[in-house]
Amino acid sequence: MPKQSRSGDPGDEQVIYDNLRGVPVLYVNGAAEKRTLDVEALKARKADLTVLDEAGSALAPSEATRKAVATWIG
């Protein structure tokens, strides 16, 4: 499966959430990116969503965040 990174606003209309139904999704919410994230709206559109908050950048996560991602994958 190819790795995909999307830099647009999370939850915008460009994401076809119906394609993701039944697929677990992890969103790393990096504070450094300063995006506004409406978790409830995302969950309403994509039921199997896990949000992991990162104090720094989602693109350069801390060791603790990397471990949390590995745990989530496992």
Beta strands, then each sheet from edge to edge (+ up, - down):
strand 1: 25-30
strand 2: 49-54
sheet 1: 1+ 2+
end
